[in-house]
């Protein structure tokens, strides 16, 4: 009776200890966040929180490119594979603190020396042994070593999901920006080719005049140099556009064959792309929940925190139970006879006494990694606010820049026509006309850059606001 009571007490103690977890429970860091955010921004920002955020530009070619990228981009495929790896790792972590059961069958044959056989009161020098058994083992999870490992694995799985969203945002944003760059080069090429055509016509006129003695060689050579300058600009733009096309092919995951053969549709121009009229007036209240990079950084922090408990638990004893039931016999045909049944039950306890400082060192390593993860998380939050504030400013100011550049182009176009009339009337010289023409060409290029920057600022704002990130994803292992 006393022995039975002792076993009950021991079992209850083991079960109680198995329910404990050493190490700090995760508590979300307290951040010095702004006291207030714009209430209006929460409503305005909804336009930027949609699956397929790039559809706000209302461009079919861009939609098709993004669809291809989501399907074929190599970085996205790697991110999806990382999720599968993290999910499998989480399953392994769960299995560590569950009992393991296995079936085994062995057959052995041994040759004994005559003296060994004699010492066992036998004459056989050949021994056969066949064993079939089912066994189970279980290690009590003292102080939560395996549960902390499972907590870390689940946090890493959360990080993998969030990291995939970071990759999705990055890739889709790069596709949009690269597409806009291609459209900008198309616009610049149209401007440069139009200017080149004008220069070529003027060159032919001055060549004829020079050959007939109606203009100086200086004016003729100057016009020729201006024509060649614009021709070089056209060639440079054509080269850059071809490289942008190749970069876009990589982003959407084209095969080498398709990379050579494909061409992006030129159905729409840069000016035709839709610019959202509603820009958020401030920071949304759920900014950090919307940002997948912040969620990923917190997942790393949670995993690092759990690893501290896992390391601390290694300082305590581990207790295991093993059991087996089966049959054993000297011949295979008689091994399953009832008289050959066998069983065993075992217990083991391991108490670390001396490991040369290894266990203490692993605990310190875990604590240092937590501090590093905390610093990374805090920096990620800082970057999130910086990027969002920068994107809000750029999105608001870029429209004003486009308007200003547009007015500048209109004024220079009128100046060019006036200068052309004055040149034909002999009121100004060739150099004056070329100066106005160069200024017009340069400003039209700058207007194109301004339009591209305006589109890119919207992409940056969508990315800064989390794009299509699922804000309903919650970390269940965090204690607020």
C-alpha positions in Angstrom: 0.0 0.0 0.0 2.9 2.3 0.9 4.6 1.5 -2.4 1.4 2.3 -4.3 1.0 5.6 -2.6 4.6 6.5 -3.4 4.1 5.7 -7.1 0.9 7.9 -7.2 2.8 10.8 -5.6 5.7 10.4 -8.0 3.4 10.3 -11.0 1.4 13.3 -9.9 4.7 15.2 -9.3 5.9 14.3 -12.8 2.6 15.4 -14.3 2.7 18.7 -12.4 6.3 19.4 -13.4 5.4 18.6 -17.0 2.9 21.4 -17.0 5.4 24.0 -15.9 7.5 26.2 -18.3 10.6 27.9 -17.3 11.8 31.1 -19.0 10.0 34.4 -19.6 6.6 34.4 -21.2 6.5 36.6 -24.3 5.1 40.1 -23.7 4.9 42.5 -26.7 7.5 45.3 -26.3 6.2 48.7 -25.2 6.9 51.2 -28.0 6.9 55.0 -27.9 4.2 55.3 -30.5 2.4 58.5 -31.5 -0.5 59.4 -29.1 -2.9 60.1 -32.0 -3.3 59.1 -35.6 -5.6 60.6 -38.1 -9.1 59.2 -37.7 -9.8 60.2 -41.3 -6.8 58.2 -42.5 -8.3 54.9 -41.4 -11.1 55.5 -43.9 -9.0 56.9 -46.7 -6.4 54.1 -46.5 -9.0 51.4 -47.3 -8.4 52.1 -51.0 -4.8 50.9 -50.5 -5.7 47.7 -48.6 -7.0 45.3 -51.3 -5.9 42.1 -52.9 -4.2 43.2 -56.0 -3.4 46.8 -54.8 -1.9 47.6 -58.2 -5.4 47.6 -59.8 -5.8 51.2 -58.6 -3.8 52.2 -61.7 -6.5 50.6 -63.9 -4.0 49.3 -66.5 -4.6 45.8 -68.0 -1.0 45.3 -69.0 0.2 45.9 -65.5 -2.5 43.6 -64.1 -1.3 40.8 -66.5 2.4 41.4 -65.5 1.6 41.2 -61.8 -0.4 37.9 -62.3 2.5 36.4 -64.1 4.9 37.5 -61.4 2.8 36.0 -58.6 2.7 32.7 -60.5 6.3 32.5 -61.8 8.7 34.7 -59.8 11.5 32.7 -58.3 11.7 34.7 -55.1 8.0 34.1 -54.4 8.5 30.4 -55.0 11.3 30.4 -52.5 9.1 32.1 -49.9 6.4 29.6 -50.4 8.9 26.8 -49.9 10.1 28.4 -46.7 6.6 28.3 -45.3 6.4 24.6 -46.1 9.7 24.1 -44.3 8.6 26.1 -41.3 5.3 24.2 -41.1 7.1 20.9 -41.2 9.5 22.1 -38.5 6.5 23.0 -36.3 5.1 19.5 -36.8 8.4 18.0 -35.7 8.5 20.2 -32.6 5.0 19.0 -31.6 6.1 15.4 -32.1 9.1 15.9 -29.6 6.8 16.0 -26.6 4.5 13.1 -27.6 5.1 9.4 -26.9 6.9 7.5 -29.7 5.8 3.9 -30.6 7.7 1.6 -32.8 7.6 -2.0 -34.0 10.8 -3.9 -34.4 11.9 -7.3 -35.6 15.5 -8.7 -35.4 17.3 -11.9 -36.1 20.8 -12.5 -34.9 23.3 -15.4 -35.3 26.5 -15.7 -33.2 29.4 -18.1 -33.1 30.8 -18.9 -29.7 34.2 -20.4 -28.8 34.3 -23.8 -27.2 35.4 -22.3 -23.9 32.6 -19.8 -23.9 30.0 -22.6 -24.7 31.5 -24.7 -21.8 31.3 -21.8 -19.4 27.5 -21.6 -20.1 27.1 -25.3 -19.5 26.4 -26.0 -23.1 28.0 -27.5 -26.2 26.6 -25.3 -28.9 29.0 -22.9 -30.4 26.3 -21.4 -32.7 23.5 -19.3 -31.2 20.3 -18.1 -33.0 18.0 -15.4 -31.6 14.8 -14.0 -33.1 13.0 -11.1 -31.4 9.7 -9.3 -32.4 8.5 -6.5 -30.2 6.4 -3.3 -30.0 8.0 -0.6 -27.9 7.0 2.8 -26.6 9.0 5.6 -25.0 8.1 9.0 -23.5 10.2 11.8 -22.0 8.4 13.9 -19.5 8.6 17.6 -20.7 10.1 18.9 -17.5 9.7 22.6 -17.2 8.5 23.0 -20.8 11.7 22.4 -22.9 9.8 20.9 -25.8 6.8 23.2 -25.4 9.1 26.2 -25.6 10.6 24.6 -28.7 7.1 24.3 -30.2 6.4 27.9 -29.3 9.5 28.9 -31.1 8.6 26.8 -34.1 5.1 28.3 -34.3 6.6 31.8 -34.1 9.0 30.9 -36.9 6.0 29.7 -39.0 4.3 33.0 -38.4 7.6 34.7 -39.5 7.6 32.6 -42.7 4.1 33.6 -43.6 4.8 37.3 -42.9 8.1 37.0 -44.8 6.3 35.6 -47.8 4.0 38.7 -47.7 7.1 40.9 -47.6 8.4 39.2 -50.7 5.0 39.5 -52.4 4.9 43.2 -51.7 8.5 43.7 -52.8 8.1 41.8 -56.0 4.8 43.3 -57.0 6.1 46.8 -56.2 9.2 46.2 -58.3 7.0 45.0 -61.2 4.9 48.1 -61.1 7.9 50.4 -60.9 9.8 48.6 -63.7 6.7 48.8 -65.8 6.4 52.5 -65.1 10.1 53.0 -66.0 9.4 51.2 -69.3 6.5 53.5 -70.0 8.7 56.5 -69.1 11.4 55.5 -71.5 8.7 55.1 -74.2 7.6 58.7 -73.5 11.1 60.0 -73.6 11.9 58.1 -76.8 8.8 59.7 -78.4 10.1 63.2 -77.3 13.6 62.5 -78.5 12.6 61.0 -81.8 10.3 64.0 -82.5 13.2 66.3 -81.7 15.5 64.3 -83.8 13.2 64.5 -86.8 13.1 68.3 -86.4 16.9 68.4 -86.1 17.3 66.2 -89.2 15.0 68.5 -91.2 16.9 71.6 -90.0 20.2 69.9 -90.8 19.2 69.2 -94.4 18.2 72.8 -94.8 21.5 74.2 -93.4 23.5 71.7 -95.5 21.8 72.9 -98.6 22.3 76.5 -97.6 26.0 75.9 -96.8 26.6 74.2 -100.1 25.0 77.1 -101.9 26.8 79.7 -99.9 23.8 81.1 -97.9 25.1 80.2 -94.4 28.4 79.9 -92.7 30.2 76.7 -92.1 29.9 77.4 -88.3 26.1 77.3 -88.4 26.1 74.2 -90.6 28.5 72.3 -88.3 26.7 73.4 -85.2 23.4 72.1 -86.6 25.0 68.8 -87.5 26.4 68.5 -84.0 23.0 69.2 -82.5 21.4 66.5 -84.7 24.1 63.9 -83.7 23.6 64.8 -80.0 19.9 64.1 -80.2 20.6 60.9 -82.2 22.9 59.7 -79.3 20.1 60.5 -76.8 17.7 58.3 -78.8 20.2 55.4 -78.9 20.9 55.7 -75.2 17.1 55.6 -74.5 16.6 52.6 -76.7 19.4 50.7 -74.9 17.9 51.6 -71.5 14.4 50.6 -72.6 15.7 47.2 -73.8 17.4 46.6 -70.5 14.3 47.5 -68.6 12.3 45.1 -70.7 14.8 42.3 -69.7 14.5 43.2 -66.0 10.8 43.0 -66.3 11.1 39.6 -67.8 13.1 38.3 -64.9 10.6 39.8 -62.4 7.6 38.0 -64.0 9.6 34.7 -64.2 10.0 34.3 -67.9 12.1 31.4 -69.3 15.2 32.3 -71.3 13.2 31.6 -74.5 10.3 33.8 -73.5 12.7 36.5 -72.3 14.1 36.7 -75.9 10.7 36.6 -77.6 8.3 38.6 -75.4 7.5 42.2 -75.7 5.4 44.3 -73.2 2.3 45.7 -74.7 2.5 49.4 -75.5 -1.2 50.0 -75.7 -1.3 52.7 -73.1 1.0 55.7 -72.4 2.4 57.0 -69.2 -0.2 59.8 -69.1 -3.1 57.3 -69.4 -2.3 55.5 -66.2 -4.8 56.2 -63.4 -3.6 58.3 -60.4 -5.6 57.8 -57.2 -7.3 61.0 -56.2 -7.6 60.2 -52.5 -4.4 60.2 -50.6 -4.4 59.3 -46.9 -4.1 62.5 -44.8 -2.1 60.8 -42.0 -1.0 57.6 -40.4 -3.6 54.8 -40.0 -4.1 53.6 -36.4 -3.3 49.9 -37.4 -0.1 50.7 -39.3 2.1 48.1 -37.5 -0.5 45.4 -37.9 -0.6 46.1 -41.6 3.1 45.8 -42.2 4.3 42.2 -42.9 7.9 43.1 -42.1 6.9 44.2 -38.6 4.9 41.0 -38.1 7.9 39.0 -39.3 10.3 40.8 -37.0 7.9 40.2 -34.0 7.7 36.5 -34.9 11.5 36.3 -34.7 11.4 38.1 -31.3 8.8 35.6 -30.0 11.0 32.6 -31.2 14.1 34.1 -29.6 12.2 34.6 -26.3 11.0 31.0 -26.4 14.5 29.8 -27.0 15.6 31.3 -23.6 13.2 29.0 -21.8 14.3 26.1 -23.9 17.9 26.7 -22.9 17.1 27.2 -19.2 15.2 23.9 -19.2 18.4 22.1 -20.3 19.8 22.8 -16.8 17.2 20.5 -15.2 17.0 16.7 -15.1 15.2 14.7 -17.9 13.1 11.7 -17.0 12.1 9.0 -19.6 9.9 5.9 -19.5 10.4 3.0 -21.9 8.3 -0.2 -22.4 8.4 -3.1 -24.7 6.3 -6.3 -25.3 7.1 -9.0 -27.7 8.3 -12.5 -28.3 11.7 -14.1 -28.5 12.9 -17.6 -29.6 15.8 -19.6 -30.8 14.0 -20.7 -34.0 11.9 -18.6 -36.3 9.1 -21.2 -36.5 8.6 -21.3 -32.7 9.1 -17.6 -31.9 5.4 -16.9 -31.6 4.7 -19.6 -29.0 3.0 -18.2 -25.8 6.0 -19.5 -23.8 8.3 -17.1 -25.7 6.6 -13.9 -24.7 8.8 -11.2 -23.2 8.4 -7.7 -21.9 10.4 -4.9 -20.2 9.7 -1.7 -18.5 12.4 0.9 -17.8 12.9 4.3 -16.4 15.9 6.7 -16.8 16.8 10.0 -15.3 19.6 12.3 -16.6 20.8 15.1 -14.4 23.4 17.5 -15.9 26.2 18.0 -13.4 29.2 19.3 -15.5 29.3 20.2 -19.2 32.2 22.6 -19.1 29.9 25.6 -19.1 28.2 24.6 -22.3 24.6 24.7 -20.9 25.2 28.1 -19.2 26.8 29.4 -22.4 23.7 28.3 -24.5 21.5 30.2 -22.1 23.5 33.3 -22.5 23.5 32.9 -26.3 19.7 32.6 -26.2 19.5 35.8 -24.1 21.8 37.7 -26.5 19.8 36.6 -29.5 16.7 37.9 -27.9 18.3 41.3 -27.3 19.4 41.3 -31.0 15.9 40.3 -32.1 14.4 43.1 -29.9 16.7 45.7 -31.4 15.9 44.5 -34.9 12.1 44.6 -34.1 12.5 48.2 -32.8 14.4 49.2 -35.9 11.8 47.6 -38.2 9.1 49.7 -36.5 11.2 52.8 -36.9 11.6 52.1 -40.6 7.9 51.4 -41.0 7.0 54.8 -39.7 9.8 56.5 -41.8 8.8 54.8 -45.0 5.1 55.6 -44.5 5.8 59.3 -43.6 8.1 59.6 -46.6 5.6 58.0 -48.9 2.8 60.2 -47.7 4.9 63.3 -48.3 6.0 62.1 -51.8 2.5 61.2 -52.8 1.1 64.6 -51.9 4.0 66.7 -53.3 4.6 64.7 -56.5 1.3 66.0 -58.0 2.3 69.6 -57.4 5.7 68.9 -59.1 3.9 67.4 -62.2 1.6 70.5 -62.4 4.6 72.8 -62.1 6.6 70.9 -64.8 3.6 70.9 -67.1 3.3 74.7 -66.9 7.0 75.0 -67.5 6.7 72.8 -70.7 3.7 74.9 -71.9 5.7 78.1 -71.5 8.8 76.7 -73.3 6.7 75.4 -76.2 5.3 78.9 -76.7 8.8 80.4 -76.3 10.1 77.9 -79.0 7.4 78.9 -81.5 8.2 82.6 -80.9 12.0 81.9 -81.2 11.4 80.0 -84.4 9.5 83.0 -85.9 12.2 85.4 -84.8 14.9 83.2 -86.3 13.1 83.2 -89.6 12.8 87.0 -89.4 16.4 87.4 -88.6 15.8 88.8 -85.2 17.8 86.1 -83.3 20.6 83.8 -84.3 20.8 80.0 -84.6 22.4 79.6 -81.2 19.4 81.4 -79.5 17.0 79.1 -81.2 19.0 76.0 -80.3 19.1 77.1 -76.6 15.3 77.3 -76.5 15.0 73.9 -78.2 17.4 72.3 -75.8 15.6 73.7 -72.8 12.3 72.4 -74.2 13.7 68.9 -74.8 15.2 68.8 -71.3 12.0 70.1 -69.6 9.8 67.6 -71.4 12.1 64.8 -70.2 11.9 66.2 -66.6 8.1 66.2 -66.9 8.2 62.6 -67.9 10.4 61.9 -64.8 7.9 63.8 -62.7 5.0 61.6 -64.0 7.1 58.5 -63.3 7.9 59.7 -59.8 4.3 60.4 -59.1 3.3 56.8 -60.0 6.2 55.4 -58.0 5.2 57.5 -55.0 1.8 55.8 -55.1 3.5 52.4 -55.3 5.7 53.3 -52.3 2.6 54.4 -50.4 0.8 51.1 -51.1 3.9 49.2 -50.0 4.4 51.3 -46.9 0.7 50.7 -45.9 1.1 46.9 -46.2 -0.5 46.5 -49.6 -2.6 43.3 -49.5 -1.3 42.1 -46.2 -4.0 40.2 -44.2 -4.3 42.3 -41.0 -6.5 39.6 -39.4 -3.4 37.4 -38.9 -2.7 37.4 -35.1 0.1 36.0 -33.1 -1.6 33.7 -30.5 1.6 33.2 -28.4 1.8 36.9 -27.5 0.6 38.2 -24.2 -0.3 41.9 -24.3 
